[in-house]
Amino acid sequence: MREIRHRELARMRASDGVQIVDVLPSHEFTAAHIRGAVHIPLRCIIRDATPSLHRTRPVVVYCRDSLCDLGARAAAQLEMLGFTDVRHYFRGKADWIVRGLPTDPPAPLSERMRALPYFINNLAPGLRSFWIRCSDRVRVGEFMRDDLLRLGPEDSASPASPDSPTPRAVVLSPEGVLLGAIEQSESAPRALAAMNPAPQTIRPDMTPRLAAKLMASNPYLIVTTAMGKYLGRYLASQAQ
């Protein structure tokens, strides 16, 4: 996986030699996506990528912005499936929209305004880091624990023990990127077959308040870097 910027992606689009994949949820793809992109949400990459994409042609994946790890996780899944030229537009849709590059449908003003803070963070991530340090805010990273079993996609997924946490294991690429999570009831000869390929994640410098919102619709949260590398599981009970 190689990171690319907007200029390289624009050149690749012009040559018509690239497959661009939007891995965001359906409502975000419908609101605006890079012109020419196909929609394969992260949860569907393992199932749909092989019949939908050419393995030997370049593939560029993107998600929302440089704080979103969906693109990096999708790229790791594609490489696991045998795609040979996978690139990651790390700055994502926010960067493309604010620069006025072509989208379908044309991005409305509301979408441009929503993308602006992420675009600023893309250009100057140090500003956000400085503000976080100065505000001395409570962070998700203070309430995480690295106690889950780490598996590769070809490892076996044994039955859960009564005292297993939820999830009970994470499935990682050789580089430590999160490929999926194995939940309580899932067991299979291969971890790849047992895992949830799109568990909800959160960055370690985000706030417990945001985590609480995500926990309202997710049974657990996994903490990763913006490049999708696994750090631990979030312990909501300790943050309360």
Salt bridges, closest charged atoms under 4 A:
GLU3 OE2 - ARG5 NE 3.55
GLU8 OE2 - ARG2 NH2 2.79
GLU8 OE2 - ARG87 NH1 3.00
GLU28 OE2 - ARG64 NH2 2.74
GLU28 OE1 - ARG114 NH2 3.90
ASP48 OD1 - ARG47 NE 2.76
ASP69 OD1 - ARG73 NH1 3.18
ASP69 OD2 - ARG203 NH2 3.18
ASP85 OD2 - ARG87 NH2 2.95
ASP95 OD2 - HIS6 ND1 3.95
ASP95 OD1 - ARG99 NE 2.94
ASP104 OD1 - ARG35 NE 3.17
GLU111 OE2 - LYS93 NZ 3.73
GLU111 OE2 - ARG114 NH2 3.10
ASP146 OD2 - ARG150 NH2 2.71
ASP147 OD2 - ARG145 NH1 3.97
ASP147 OD1 - ARG233 NE 2.73
GLU154 OE2 - ARG190 NH1 2.85
ASP205 OD2 - ARG128 NH1 2.73
